Every structure is written in structure tokens, then in C-alpha cells.
Amino acid sequence: MKLNYAKLLIINYLFIMCLELLFKLLVIKTYDIGIFYICINSFAIANVITFLTYLFKNNVVNKIVSLIIYTTVTLIYAAEIVYFSFYKTICGISALLYGTQVMEFYTAILEHIKNNILLLIDIFILLLIIYVIIFVSKKTYYKNNFKDAFALLIVSFIFCISSLELNITNNENIRDLVYNKNDLMQSTNNLGILSSVSMDAFKLVGGFEENIEFDSVIEFTKDDNVEYNMVNIDFDALISSEKDSVINGMHNYFKSEEPTNKNEYTGIFAGKNLIFIVAEGFYPIAVSEELTPTLYKLTNSSFVFENYYQPIYNCSTSDGEFINQLSILPGVATCSMKETIGKYYPYNVGEILPNYGYKANAFHGWTYNYYSRDKVLPNLGYTYYGYDRYKRGYKYALKGIKDSWPTSDIDVINSSYDIYSQEERFVTYYMSISGHLEYNFNGGNAIAKKNKEEVKSVNAKNSIKAYIATQIEFDKSLELLLAKLESDGILDDTVIVISPDHYPYGLSTSDIKSYVDFVDNENFDLYKNNLIIYNSELKTTNVSKYTSSLDLLPTLLNLFGVEYDSRLLIGKDIFSSSEDLVIFNNKSWITSVGRYDYLKKKFENFTDEEVPQSYIDETNKIVDMKFQISKLLISKDYYRKLGGL
């Protein structure tokens, strides 16, 4: 069979279309106008592939080029399927450059491959079909007219670019996605994997900066009867002296933001010590009165948060730290925490509490420079202690960490407590480690194996048992910590804050569903979690507000009576009168009124009252702007522009 240019173009188009539609319909699970754009983009991509695989007059060379291209394309789709299974988002080139940490855990990868095996088989069957077609056919390259082929390629791109002006989707401006933003999740949903990943690569290489259009803003009207968490910032003077239009747009944005009110909880922890823990893989599965009594006690004492969420982002643990520490939304195509190096973040507790006489230290039980923590955490005001696993002579190496994967949080507490406990006031940050995947007993997780006997009576899959076993170690470390604080007579004067970094993505969603009954809608419920803010002197109070880790920092600043400007943080103090708002990485959201699935354009009402479309549209605008402002807070080093904070 002879395979001329036209036939090969049709085959390539069908190949790309099948891959794209399989991903959109079976992975992202959206059925919308994005299919139209994917059809158009796939034709342009098919033209590129056909042109490259038909370029040479040597048929052997053409076949080798074909082999490389088709295999690479298929592997990209396969990798994104597995990555999405882990993180519920898309992996871009920039995220890859910061390290694909998940690739270190091969058994977890195998589990997610197994969970997507039918889809992966489908795409490799498509690849096999292409192989057969290409290698049993003869390419009539010598009849190909190079000029005609190139012209067709250009026409397909012109058609593709022209289609961007149609703007026929709900909420998402497709032209804006291409020219002004770099949003991999939304781009993939509307344009397809290959287009989005290619754009991400070009934007990274080209030093792309997002073009944000600031709407005209109306400055909030101050109520003289309300005391706000804000400081006196002369935005008008800043605007008049600033030449950068984007910075001026940000000045106007924050000037117009309504600050949160001080409230009955303002300053209740003023002068107390703070131990702030971002807990690896912490999740409601880990809370058990019998197996993890300390976690159970802390979760159900002091403040009990009934609707707390910890969304996941591209850089998993690192992004979890970022959002917990800074009340800024992580970027959806990068590792945001590393981007903070050398930038100024005045309201992080490690930076601001030392102004009130606190000594700030941070501790982590794994390799000290992982995720560049040896640079990130000192930049946030902490003296940072980590595990010098490879004996590189790190100045602040923790002593007494026994090597294993993962290491033990008990060792971390024993190695760190005396460093800070004698200070008059201290703020101590821990990034825990024991709860890390992989969740099995066959050698992939030393902590799970260590506590295997303690979960033998748990009626669950082995993966769930192994996960709980890792959290038992975390629980024991907390028990040890509380005992040390009580023995030294400082427990009452210390606040324990624990927030997760992400849900345990080392467990499959089906595994999680087999053990809990609250995950009905994976887009939202999978990220429902626990927040602990505990002080032994505080009576138990239930908090029903819909909130997330984005709101943790302003809440702590208010509780500790710190002077700060609440307009400058993306999250809001939980105890203020601000509107409930939980934001997810794909721009979905929850408020007290209902929840909106941004990808599926579906709103679920929590009340009997009709919610107007204008409310949904306005909330979408608020969420989108919070993402855009978050990126600019990092890239523009905005807080430094304000000076004096």
C-alpha cells in the first residue's frame, strides 16, 4: 500500500484526535466546546507531524523520524494520564524542571498505572496501529510537493489562530489563554494536551510574563464602627511614583480590597508560643480515637473545623507548604515555593513574629536541601535545620536522625526540641515526613513496616493500613511533643497548629472511597481535610465556615494579635465576617451558597433559594483575579515595593 501525503495527514489527524479526546473525555471528564478547539488544533499538530515525517527523501530516515515522533507523543499522553491520577492536574515543562519527585516512588506509580491500565492500553494500541501502517506501507515522498505541504501547514496554523477570536466558551477566553496567561489546566481542557504543553515550553523559553487586565476598581468604604486588620498604606502616593503599569494595577487592586474585621478572637494567643506543623499526607483517615489518640484529641479540641479543605497543586508538598505559609495561591505550572527565594514576604510567621520577640526555627526530617528548603526557609525568616543524609557538612544538621525511608518524626522531635524550647518565646515550623508515600509493607515504606502490627485489626485494604501505620508514627511524635511541653510547664503557653500539605495521593481514589463515605464528588470532596489549632486552655468551638489552607496565615496573624494588612493576603481570617470561599487548582470553588465545578460549568446550590448567574460570574472573576494576583506577588516581588511592612 502506498501512503501518500494526504493519506498520512488523515491518519495523523485521527491519531492525535483519538489521543486528545480520550484524555479529555476519560481523564478530565469534560464534555464542552473545548472539543471544537481540540479538533482544530489537532489538525495543525497533525500537519506538523506529517510534514516532519515526510521531510526526507530517504525512506529509512523518514521511518526513524516517525518512530521517534509517534513514540514521544504517546509517552507524553501516558505520562500526563499517570500524573493527573496523582495530582489531578497537568504537568508542564516548568514543573518538570523543578523535579518530578513522584518518579522516586515506583510502586506508587505502578499503582496509578494499574488504575488507568485500560486507558493506557488503548493509547498504546493506537501507537501499535500507527507502527503497522507506517512500516508496512511505502511512503511516496518523492511525489510530495514541499511547497504545497508547507503552505498547507501555514494555512492550518492560520485557521487555528483565527479560531481563537470566536470566543464561544463559557467563562474562559481562549485567546486570553494563549496570549495573556499560562494556565495549563484550563488550556488542556480547551485546547488539548499537545497544544498546552507546547505553549508552556515556548512561554518558559521566551521568558513569558502574563498580561493581566485590571478592571476599574471601586475603593471600599471604611466603616468607622468597625476595627479592621489593616495598616496605613498610602496607595495614592505609591501609584503616583510608580512607572510600572502592572504594579500600579496591583496597587489599585489592594487599595480596593475590603480588609477583614477584628473580632472576638483577635489576640487571644498574643504572647503564646507557636508550633506550626505542615503534616505530610495528613487526612481524616488518619484520625482514630484508638489508633491515633493524640491526633483525635487535637482534631476534636479547641477549634473544630467542619469544612476545611486542602487542595493539591502541581508541586504537591512544596506547594502545600507555600499556601500554608504565605496565603498565596500556588502557580499551576511551576513550583511556587522555590520562586520565593530572594523575595520579601513580611507576613509569614517566621518573618513577622520575631518582631514581637519570638525566635523562629524550622525543622524537617529529610534531606535538608530537598525542594531547596535550605534557601527557601531562611528567606522566610527561619533558622532551618534538616537531615544531612549525605554528610555534606550542613551547618544546621539535625542530630539523631536514623536513616530510613521515610525517616521518623519521633527522631525529629527528639533532635529538635531542645533547640527552641528554652527560648522566652518561639515560633517553630515543622514539615513532617513520616506520613509520606509509598503506602505498603513490602519495603517501600520503613515507617509503615515499623507500625504494621498496630494496624493488623483494621478492616481495610493493605494500602489503607500502611497509610494509617505511617500516621501512627506522626501521632506518636505529637504525643512526645505534648509530653515535653507539659513537662517543661509551657504547654498552656503554646499553640499547636497542624495543616496538611495535600491529601494522600499515594492512595488511589478508589482506595480512599473504600474507607470513607464523604467522597461523592471527587472535584471537591477528595480535598476535605482537618485543620488543628489547639491550645490546652481553649474551650472547644465548632467552626462551620467553608475555608481552606489559603486562610490559615491571616487567621493565625489575627489570633496572635499581630499588626498586619489583611488586604495584602489572598486568603481571609476564618473568624472574620468575610465571605466563605474555597478555591481549587482548576478554578472550581465553594462558598456558603454552593459549589461550582469550573471545568464542567456546573453549579450545585446549598440552599433552596435560586442563585443568579451573575453571582457565579462574579465569583469566577474573583477567583481568576486571585490566581493572577498570586502570580504577580511572586514575580514582581510586590511586598518589597510597599516598603516598611
Residue pairs with C-beta under 8 A, 6 or more apart in sequence:
1 136
1 137
1 138
2 137
2 138
2 139
2 140
3 11
3 133
3 134
3 137
3 138
3 139
3 140
4 139
4 140
4 143
4 144
5 50
5 54
5 140
5 143
5 144
5 149
8 50
8 53
8 54
8 139
9 46
9 47
9 50
9 152
11 130
11 133
12 46
12 49
12 50
12 53
13 42
13 43
13 46
15 46
15 70
15 126
15 130
16 42
16 45
16 46
16 49
16 73
16 194
17 38
17 39
17 42
18 126
19 73
19 74
19 77
19 123
19 126
19 193
20 38
20 42
20 192
20 193
20 194
21 35
21 38
22 77
22 119
22 122
22 123
23 77
23 80
23 81
23 188
23 192
23 193
24 30
24 34
24 35
24 38
24 189
24 192
25 31
26 119
27 80
27 81
27 84
27 119
28 84
28 188
28 189
28 599
29 600
30 189
30 599
30 600
32 169
32 170
32 189
32 600
32 601
33 168
33 169
33 170
33 190
34 169
34 189
34 190
34 191
36 168
37 163
37 174
37 190
37 191
37 192
38 190
38 191
38 192
40 159
40 160
40 163
41 160
41 191
41 192
41 194
41 195
42 192
43 156
43 159
43 160
44 156
44 157
44 159
44 160
45 194
45 195
47 152
47 153
47 156
47 157
48 153
49 69
49 70
49 73
50 149
51 149
51 150
51 153
52 65
52 69
53 62
53 65
53 66
53 69
53 134
54 62
54 139
54 141
54 144
54 149
55 62
55 65
56 62
56 65
56 141
57 141
57 142
59 138
59 139
59 141
62 139
62 141
63 134
63 135
63 139
66 134
67 131
67 134
70 127
70 130
70 131
70 134
71 127
73 194
74 123
74 124
74 126
74 127
76 193
76 194
76 197
77 123
77 193
78 120
78 123
78 124
79 91
80 90
80 91
80 193
80 197
81 116
81 119
81 120
81 123
82 109
82 112
82 113
82 116
83 89
83 90
83 91
83 102
84 90
85 112
85 115
85 116
85 508
86 102
86 108
86 112
86 316
86 505
87 102
87 312
87 313
87 314
87 316
87 505
88 312
88 522
88 526
88 585
88 586
89 184
89 185
89 312
89 313
89 314
89 332
89 585
89 586
90 184
90 185
90 188
90 193
90 196
90 197
90 314
91 100
91 184
91 314
92 184
92 196
92 197
92 200
92 201
92 204
92 314
92 333
92 334
93 197
93 200
93 201
93 204
94 200
94 204
94 333
94 334
95 314
95 315
95 333
95 334
95 335
97 204
98 315
98 334
98 335
98 338
99 335
99 371
101 316
101 317
102 108
102 109
102 316
103 109
105 437
105 438
105 444
105 506
107 438
107 440
107 442
107 444
108 437
108 438
108 439
108 444
108 506
111 463
111 506
111 508
112 508
113 120
115 508
115 510
164 174
164 175
164 178
165 175
166 174
167 173
167 174
167 175
169 190
170 601
171 598
171 601
171 617
171 620
172 186
172 190
174 190
174 191
177 183
177 186
177 187
177 190
177 191
178 187
178 191
178 199
179 211
180 210
180 211
180 212
180 213
181 210
181 211
181 628
182 199
182 200
182 203
182 208
182 210
182 333
183 332
183 333
183 627
184 196
184 197
184 200
184 332
184 333
185 332
185 585
185 586
185 587
185 599
186 586
186 587
187 195
187 196
187 199
187 200
188 196
189 599
191 199
200 333
202 208
209 635
210 628
210 631
210 632
212 246
212 249
212 628
212 629
212 632
214 249
214 250
214 252
214 253
215 621
217 252
217 253
217 255
217 256
218 256
219 255
219 256
220 256
220 257
220 258
220 259
222 228
226 261
227 261
227 262
228 259
228 260
228 261
228 262
228 566
229 259
229 260
229 261
229 262
229 266
229 554
229 557
229 558
229 564
229 565
229 566
229 573
229 576
230 259
230 565
230 566
230 567
231 563
231 564
231 565
231 645
233 254
233 565
233 642
235 251
235 252
235 254
235 255
236 255
238 251
238 641
238 642
239 248
239 251
239 252
242 248
242 251
242 641
244 636
246 632
246 636
247 636
247 638
247 641
250 629
250 632
250 636
250 638
253 625
253 629
254 567
254 568
255 567
257 567
258 567
259 565
259 566
259 567
260 554
260 558
260 566
260 572
260 573
260 576
260 577
260 578
261 576
261 577
262 558
263 558
263 573
263 575
263 576
263 577
264 575
265 558
265 559
265 575
266 558
266 559
266 561
267 558
267 559
267 560
267 561
268 538
268 559
268 561
269 495
269 535
269 559
269 560
269 561
270 560
270 561
271 425
271 493
272 493
272 494
272 495
272 535
272 560
273 358
273 425
273 426
273 427
273 428
273 490
273 493
273 494
273 495
274 349
274 353
274 358
274 426
274 427
274 428
274 494
274 495
274 497
274 556
274 560
275 428
275 430
275 481
275 494
275 495
275 496
275 497
276 349
276 427
276 428
276 429
276 430
276 497
276 556
277 429
277 430
277 431
277 432
277 496
277 497
277 498
277 499
278 320
278 321
278 324
278 325
278 429
278 430
278 431
278 432
278 498
278 499
278 500
278 501
279 432
279 435
279 474
279 498
279 499
279 500
279 501
280 317
280 406
280 431
280 432
280 433
280 434
280 435
280 436
280 474
280 500
280 501
281 435
281 436
281 437
281 467
281 470
281 471
281 500
281 501
281 502
281 503
281 504
281 506
282 432
282 435
282 471
282 474
282 498
282 499
282 500
282 501
282 529
282 530
283 467
283 500
283 503
283 504
283 512
283 529
283 530
284 516
284 518
284 528
284 529
284 530
285 464
285 467
285 468
285 471
285 504
285 512
285 515
285 516
286 292
286 295
286 435
286 467
286 468
286 471
286 474
286 475
287 295
287 296
287 299
287 530
288 295
288 296
288 468
289 296
291 454
291 455
291 458
291 468
291 472
291 475
292 468
292 471
292 472
292 474
292 475
293 475
293 479
294 475
294 476
294 478
294 479
294 482
295 471
295 474
295 475
295 478
298 478
298 496
298 498
298 532
298 534
299 530
299 532
300 540
301 534
301 538
301 540
302 532
302 533
302 534
302 535
302 538
302 539
302 540
302 541
303 531
303 533
303 534
303 538
303 540
303 541
303 543
304 540
304 541
304 542
304 543
305 530
305 531
305 533
305 543
305 547
305 574
306 542
306 543
306 544
307 528
307 544
307 545
307 546
307 547
307 582
307 590
308 528
308 529
308 530
308 531
308 547
308 548
309 524
309 527
309 528
309 529
309 546
309 547
309 548
309 549
309 582
309 584
309 590
310 320
310 499
310 500
310 501
310 502
310 503
310 527
310 529
310 548
310 549
311 527
311 548
311 549
311 582
311 583
311 584
311 585
312 319
312 320
312 502
312 503
312 505
312 527
312 585
313 319
313 320
313 323
313 330
313 332
313 336
313 502
313 585
314 330
314 331
314 332
314 333
314 334
314 335
314 585
315 322
315 330
315 334
315 335
315 336
315 337
315 371
316 501
316 502
316 505
317 371
317 431
317 501
317 502
318 335
318 336
318 337
318 338
318 371
319 330
319 335
319 336
319 337
319 501
319 502
320 500
320 501
320 502
320 549
321 337
321 371
321 431
321 501
322 328
322 330
322 336
322 337
322 340
323 329
323 330
323 549
323 550
324 499
324 501
324 549
324 552
324 553
325 348
325 349
325 350
325 380
325 429
325 553
326 340
326 345
326 347
326 348
326 553
327 347
327 550
327 551
327 552
327 553
327 554
327 569
327 570
327 571
328 336
328 569
328 570
328 630
328 633
328 634
329 550
329 570
329 583
329 626
329 627
329 630
330 336
330 337
330 585
330 630
331 339
331 630
331 631
331 634
332 585
332 627
335 371
336 634
337 371
337 372
337 376
338 371
338 372
338 376
339 634
339 635
340 376
340 379
340 380
340 634
341 372
341 375
341 376
341 379
342 379
343 379
343 634
343 637
343 639
343 640
344 637
344 639
344 640
345 351
345 379
345 380
345 639
346 352
346 639
346 645
347 553
347 557
347 564
347 568
347 569
347 639
347 645
348 380
348 381
348 553
349 360
349 427
349 429
349 553
349 556
349 557
349 560
350 360
350 362
350 377
350 380
350 381
350 382
350 427
350 429
351 360
351 380
351 381
352 381
352 557
352 562
352 564
353 360
353 425
353 427
353 560
353 562
354 360
354 381
354 427
356 425
356 560
356 562
357 424
357 425
358 423
358 425
358 426
358 427
359 420
359 423
359 425
359 426
359 427
360 381
360 382
360 383
360 426
360 427
360 428
360 429
361 382
361 383
361 384
361 385
361 416
361 419
361 420
361 426
361 427
361 428
361 429
362 373
362 377
362 380
362 382
362 383
362 384
362 385
362 428
362 429
362 430
362 431
363 384
363 385
363 386
363 398
363 412
363 415
363 416
363 428
363 429
363 430
363 431
364 370
364 373
364 384
364 385
364 386
364 387
364 412
364 430
364 431
364 433
365 386
365 387
365 398
365 401
365 406
365 407
365 408
365 409
365 411
365 412
365 432
365 433
365 434
366 386
366 387
366 389
366 406
366 407
366 433
367 386
367 387
367 388
367 389
367 390
368 374
368 384
368 385
368 386
368 387
368 388
368 389
368 394
368 396
368 397
369 375
369 386
369 394
370 386
373 384
373 386
373 431
374 384
374 386
374 394
377 384
377 429
378 384
382 429
383 396
384 396
385 396
385 397
385 398
385 415
385 416
385 419
386 394
386 396
386 397
386 398
387 397
387 398
387 401
387 407
388 394
388 397
388 398
389 403
398 412
398 415
398 416
399 415
400 411
400 414
400 415
401 407
401 408
401 411
401 412
401 415
402 408
402 411
404 446
404 447
405 444
405 445
405 446
406 433
406 434
406 435
406 436
406 445
406 446
406 447
406 470
407 433
407 434
408 433
408 434
408 447
408 450
408 473
408 477
409 430
409 432
409 433
409 434
409 473
409 474
409 476
409 477
410 434
410 473
410 476
410 477
410 480
412 430
412 432
412 433
412 477
413 477
413 480
413 481
413 484
414 480
416 428
416 430
417 481
417 484
420 426
420 428
421 484
421 485
421 488
421 490
431 501
432 474
432 477
434 447
434 470
434 471
434 473
434 474
434 477
435 467
435 470
435 471
435 473
435 474
435 504
436 445
436 470
436 506
437 445
437 504
437 505
437 506
437 507
438 444
438 445
438 466
438 506
439 445
439 448
439 463
439 464
439 466
439 467
439 470
439 504
439 506
439 507
440 448
440 462
440 463
440 466
441 448
441 449
441 452
441 462
441 465
441 466
441 469
443 449
445 466
445 470
447 469
447 470
447 473
448 466
448 467
448 469
448 470
449 469
450 469
450 473
451 469
451 470
451 472
451 473
452 465
452 466
452 469
454 469
454 472
455 465
455 466
455 468
455 469
455 472
456 465
458 464
458 465
458 468
460 468
460 514
460 515
461 511
461 514
461 515
463 506
463 507
463 508
463 511
464 507
464 511
464 514
464 515
467 504
467 506
467 507
478 496
478 498
481 496
482 491
482 496
485 491
485 494
491 536
492 535
492 536
492 537
494 535
495 533
495 534
495 535
495 559
496 532
496 533
496 534
496 535
497 532
497 533
497 534
497 552
497 556
498 530
498 531
498 532
498 534
499 531
499 532
499 549
499 552
500 529
500 530
500 549
503 512
503 526
503 527
503 529
504 512
509 519
509 522
509 526
512 519
512 526
513 519
518 525
518 528
519 525
519 526
519 528
521 597
521 604
523 584
523 586
523 588
523 597
523 599
523 600
524 584
524 588
524 590
524 595
524 597
527 584
531 547
531 549
531 552
533 555
533 556
533 559
543 574
543 575
545 574
545 580
545 592
546 580
546 581
546 582
546 590
546 591
546 592
547 574
547 580
547 582
548 571
548 582
548 583
549 571
550 570
550 571
550 582
550 583
551 571
551 572
551 573
551 574
552 571
553 569
553 571
554 564
554 566
554 569
554 571
554 572
554 573
555 571
555 573
555 574
555 575
557 564
557 573
558 573
558 575
558 576
559 575
565 645
566 572
566 573
566 576
568 639
568 642
568 645
570 626
570 629
570 630
570 633
572 578
572 579
572 581
579 591
579 592
580 590
580 591
580 592
581 589
581 590
581 591
581 619
581 622
581 623
582 589
582 590
582 591
583 589
583 623
583 626
583 627
584 598
586 598
586 599
587 598
587 620
587 623
587 624
587 627
588 595
588 596
588 597
588 598
588 599
589 595
589 596
589 598
589 619
589 620
589 623
590 596
591 619
592 606
593 605
593 606
593 607
593 611
593 615
594 603
594 604
594 605
594 606
594 607
594 611
595 603
595 604
595 606
596 602
596 603
596 604
596 616
596 619
596 620
597 603
597 604
598 620
598 623
603 611
603 616
605 611
632 638
633 639
639 645
